[in-house]
Amino acid sequence: MGTIDTELFDIACKRCIGMQKGQMGIGTLGEKTIHAVLKYYYAPNEAYHEIKIGNYVADICIDGEITEVQTRGFHNMRGKLACFLEEHDVTICYPVAHKKWISWVDMETGEITDKRKSPKTGNFYQIFPELYKIKMFLKHPSLHFIIVLLDVEETRYLNGWSHDKKRGSSRMDGIPVAIFDELRIDTREDFAKLIPQDLTEPFTVKEFAKKAKITEHVASPGLNILLEVGAVKRVGKRGRAYLYERVPFSQTNFSTCNNNSHAIP
């Protein structure tokens, strides 16, 4: 486990879900539940919430340090990041559904099905496609990340394009029920935590994907990111596939590694 506080998380959940009753959303900006819970988890004092900075509003700002909770669509943050990073340290908190139970809402009758557990398990690597969208900021020393794994009860509309209306459906909301783990990326060498420890070198995108238990569609932008920040290097090809190796910290311009951080097994 990382530095999670399950008691504080439970308090944030109860507070936000209670606020939600009788409301269309949570908070002055109409947030969804996961966003609101994480805001209260990382800053219980709401005096630090929704702070105007320049032409933008920061989710959290404490003593000049900004935290943005972003569930998806990192490309939408480019303007904010360009503004905030001029004078502030910025941490992007990215929630990932670790375990998920799904209920479905019939659009015609309003009937809600019993919840069923999804066979998929979320992991830290799911941030890769989002990081690719803000690749131009990743070397900035004032930009940090928290990837937080949550167990979630999700409600979705039966409005998708498939026969059962589930594929391509839209989410009504997700209710966090537990915090499982978090991974903090505070310095550039911390990106090396996103390389599986038992990955044999040199390795291809396909081998990285297999060891990390993710698709090549996720692994490909992931290795592009790790290459960009200097955590890996290309060392040749095997057929048409690039080969990669880890870059020892002594060969980089990274700052001192956080000794309390942990790698992904």
C-alpha positions as CSV (number, residue, x, y, z in Angstrom):
1,M,0.0,0.0,0.0
2,G,1.0,3.6,-0.5
3,T,0.3,6.4,1.9
4,I,-3.5,5.9,1.9
5,D,-5.8,6.8,4.8
6,T,-8.8,4.6,4.7
7,E,-10.5,6.3,7.6
8,L,-10.2,9.8,6.0
9,F,-11.5,8.3,2.7
10,D,-14.5,6.8,4.4
11,I,-15.3,10.2,6.0
12,A,-15.0,11.9,2.6
13,C,-17.3,9.3,1.0
14,K,-20.0,9.8,3.7
15,R,-19.7,13.6,3.5
16,C,-20.1,13.8,-0.3
17,I,-22.7,11.2,-0.7
18,G,-24.8,12.9,2.0
19,M,-24.4,16.2,0.2
20,Q,-25.6,14.5,-3.0
21,K,-29.0,13.6,-1.8
22,G,-31.6,15.8,-3.4
23,Q,-29.1,17.3,-5.8
24,M,-28.3,16.8,-9.4
25,G,-24.6,17.0,-8.7
26,I,-22.1,17.9,-6.0
27,G,-20.6,21.2,-5.3
28,T,-20.8,24.5,-7.1
29,L,-19.3,23.1,-10.3
30,G,-21.7,20.2,-10.6
31,E,-19.1,17.5,-9.9
32,K,-19.7,13.8,-10.1
33,T,-19.2,11.8,-6.9
34,I,-15.7,10.3,-7.4
35,H,-14.4,13.8,-8.2
36,A,-16.0,15.3,-5.1
37,V,-14.9,12.5,-2.8
38,L,-11.3,12.8,-3.9
39,K,-11.4,16.6,-3.5
40,Y,-12.5,16.2,0.2
41,Y,-10.0,13.3,0.7
42,Y,-7.0,15.3,-0.4
43,A,-8.3,18.6,1.1
44,P,-10.9,18.0,3.9
45,N,-11.1,21.8,4.5
46,E,-13.4,23.2,1.7
47,A,-11.8,26.6,2.2
48,Y,-9.1,25.3,-0.1
49,H,-11.6,24.2,-2.8
50,E,-12.4,25.9,-6.1
51,I,-9.7,28.6,-6.0
52,K,-9.6,31.1,-8.8
53,I,-6.1,31.4,-10.4
54,G,-5.8,33.6,-13.4
55,N,-8.7,32.7,-15.8
56,Y,-9.1,29.2,-14.3
57,V,-10.4,27.6,-11.2
58,A,-8.2,25.0,-9.3
59,D,-9.9,22.1,-7.6
60,I,-7.6,22.5,-4.6
61,C,-5.0,25.1,-3.8
62,I,-3.1,24.9,-0.5
63,D,-0.3,27.4,0.1
64,G,0.1,27.8,-3.6
65,E,0.2,24.1,-4.4
66,I,-2.5,23.0,-6.7
67,T,-4.2,19.6,-7.0
68,E,-6.5,18.9,-9.9
69,V,-8.8,15.8,-9.9
70,Q,-9.1,14.6,-13.5
71,T,-11.1,11.5,-14.2
72,R,-10.3,11.6,-18.0
73,G,-9.7,13.9,-20.9
74,F,-6.2,15.2,-19.9
75,H,-6.1,17.2,-23.2
76,N,-8.7,19.5,-21.7
77,M,-6.1,20.5,-19.1
78,R,-3.5,21.9,-21.4
79,G,-4.6,25.5,-20.9
80,K,-4.9,25.1,-17.2
81,L,-1.4,23.5,-17.0
82,A,0.2,26.2,-19.1
83,C,-1.2,28.8,-16.7
84,F,-0.8,27.0,-13.4
85,L,2.8,25.7,-14.0
86,E,4.1,29.3,-14.5
87,E,4.0,29.9,-10.7
88,H,2.7,26.7,-9.0
89,D,3.4,23.1,-8.3
90,V,0.6,21.1,-9.8
91,T,-0.5,17.5,-8.9
92,I,-3.0,15.7,-11.2
93,C,-5.0,13.1,-9.3
94,Y,-6.2,10.4,-11.6
95,P,-8.8,7.9,-10.3
96,V,-8.9,4.4,-11.7
97,A,-11.7,1.8,-10.9
98,H,-9.8,-1.1,-9.4
99,K,-12.8,-3.3,-8.7
100,K,-16.2,-2.3,-10.2
101,W,-19.8,-3.4,-9.6
102,I,-22.2,-2.2,-12.3
103,S,-25.9,-1.5,-12.3
104,W,-27.9,-0.7,-15.4
105,V,-30.7,1.8,-15.8
106,D,-33.5,1.2,-18.4
107,M,-34.0,4.5,-20.2
108,E,-37.7,3.8,-20.8
109,T,-38.9,2.3,-17.5
110,G,-36.3,3.7,-15.1
111,E,-35.8,0.2,-13.7
112,I,-32.3,-0.4,-12.2
113,T,-30.8,-3.9,-12.3
114,D,-29.0,-5.5,-9.4
115,K,-25.3,-4.7,-9.4
116,R,-22.8,-7.3,-10.8
117,K,-19.1,-7.4,-10.5
118,S,-17.1,-6.5,-13.6
119,P,-14.5,-9.1,-14.6
120,K,-12.0,-6.3,-15.3
121,T,-9.5,-5.1,-12.7
122,G,-8.0,-1.6,-13.0
123,N,-4.4,-0.8,-12.6
124,F,-1.9,2.1,-12.5
125,Y,-1.0,1.6,-16.2
126,Q,-4.4,3.0,-17.3
127,I,-3.0,6.5,-17.0
128,F,-0.7,6.0,-20.0
129,P,-3.1,7.1,-22.8
130,E,-4.0,10.2,-20.8
131,L,-0.4,11.1,-20.1
132,Y,0.2,11.0,-23.8
133,K,-2.3,13.8,-24.3
134,I,-0.1,16.1,-22.1
135,K,3.2,14.8,-23.2
136,M,4.6,18.3,-23.8
137,F,4.3,19.0,-20.0
138,L,5.8,15.8,-18.6
139,K,9.3,17.0,-18.1
140,H,8.2,20.1,-16.1
141,P,9.7,19.7,-12.6
142,S,6.6,21.2,-11.0
143,L,4.1,18.7,-12.4
144,H,3.3,15.6,-10.3
145,F,0.7,12.8,-10.4
146,I,-1.3,10.6,-8.1
147,I,-2.9,7.5,-9.5
148,V,-5.5,6.3,-7.1
149,L,-7.1,2.9,-7.3
150,L,-10.7,2.8,-6.1
151,D,-13.4,0.2,-5.7
152,V,-16.5,1.6,-7.3
153,E,-20.2,1.0,-7.7
154,E,-21.1,2.3,-11.1
155,T,-24.5,3.1,-12.6
156,R,-24.8,3.2,-16.4
157,Y,-27.6,3.9,-18.8
158,L,-28.8,1.2,-21.2
159,N,-28.3,3.6,-24.2
160,G,-25.4,2.0,-26.1
161,W,-25.2,0.9,-29.7
162,S,-25.0,-2.8,-29.2
163,H,-27.9,-5.3,-29.2
164,D,-28.0,-5.3,-25.4
165,K,-27.4,-1.5,-25.3
166,K,-24.3,-1.9,-23.1
167,R,-21.4,-1.2,-25.5
168,G,-21.0,2.5,-26.0
169,S,-23.3,3.3,-23.1
170,S,-22.9,6.4,-21.0
171,R,-22.2,6.5,-17.2
172,M,-24.7,8.0,-14.9
173,D,-22.3,8.1,-11.9
174,G,-19.7,6.1,-10.0
175,I,-19.9,5.8,-6.2
176,P,-16.5,5.0,-4.6
177,V,-16.8,2.5,-1.8
178,A,-13.2,1.9,-0.9
179,I,-9.7,3.1,-1.7
180,F,-7.3,0.3,-2.6
181,D,-3.9,1.9,-3.3
182,E,-2.2,4.9,-4.8
183,L,1.0,5.6,-6.8
184,R,2.6,9.0,-6.5
185,I,4.9,10.3,-9.3
186,D,6.7,13.3,-7.8
187,T,10.0,13.2,-9.6
188,R,10.9,12.2,-13.1
189,E,12.6,8.9,-12.1
190,D,9.3,7.9,-10.4
191,F,8.0,7.1,-13.8
192,A,10.3,4.0,-13.6
193,K,7.7,2.6,-11.1
194,L,5.5,2.0,-14.2
195,I,7.9,-0.6,-15.5
196,P,7.2,-4.1,-14.2
197,Q,10.1,-5.2,-12.0
198,D,10.4,-8.7,-13.5
199,L,10.4,-7.5,-17.2
200,T,13.4,-9.1,-19.0
201,E,15.5,-6.7,-21.0
202,P,15.5,-5.8,-23.8
203,F,11.8,-5.9,-24.3
204,T,9.2,-5.0,-27.0
205,V,5.9,-3.2,-26.6
206,K,4.2,-6.6,-26.8
207,E,6.4,-8.1,-24.0
208,F,5.8,-5.0,-21.9
209,A,2.0,-5.3,-22.4
210,K,2.0,-9.0,-21.5
211,K,4.0,-8.5,-18.3
212,A,1.9,-5.5,-17.2
213,K,-1.3,-7.4,-18.1
214,I,-2.5,-4.6,-20.4
215,T,-3.3,-4.3,-24.1
216,E,-0.7,-3.2,-26.6
217,H,-3.0,-0.2,-27.3
218,V,-2.2,1.0,-23.7
219,A,1.4,-0.2,-23.7
220,S,2.4,1.6,-26.9
221,P,1.7,5.2,-25.7
222,G,3.1,4.1,-22.3
223,L,6.5,3.3,-23.6
224,N,6.4,6.4,-25.7
225,I,5.9,8.3,-22.4
226,L,8.6,6.4,-20.6
227,L,10.9,7.2,-23.5
228,E,10.0,10.9,-23.4
229,V,10.8,11.3,-19.7
230,G,14.0,9.2,-20.0
231,A,13.0,6.1,-18.0
232,V,13.7,3.8,-20.9
233,K,15.8,4.0,-24.1
234,R,15.6,2.3,-27.5
235,V,18.4,-0.1,-28.1
236,G,17.6,-1.5,-31.5
237,K,15.0,-3.7,-33.2
238,R,13.8,-7.3,-33.2
239,G,12.2,-7.6,-36.6
240,R,10.0,-4.6,-37.0
241,A,9.6,-4.1,-33.3
242,Y,11.6,-1.6,-31.3
243,L,13.6,-2.9,-28.3
244,Y,13.7,-1.0,-25.0
245,E,15.8,-1.1,-21.9
246,R,15.6,0.7,-18.6
247,V,17.8,3.7,-18.1
248,P,19.8,3.6,-14.8
249,F,19.2,6.7,-12.8
250,S,22.8,7.6,-12.9
251,Q,22.5,8.1,-16.7
252,T,19.7,10.6,-16.4
253,N,19.3,14.1,-15.2
254,F,16.7,12.9,-12.7
255,S,16.5,14.4,-9.2
256,T,16.9,12.3,-6.1
257,C,14.5,9.4,-5.9
258,N,11.8,9.3,-3.3
259,N,12.8,6.4,-1.0
260,N,9.3,5.9,0.3
261,S,7.9,5.1,-3.2
262,H,7.2,1.6,-4.4
263,A,7.5,-0.1,-7.7
264,I,4.8,-2.1,-9.4
265,P,5.4,-5.8,-8.9
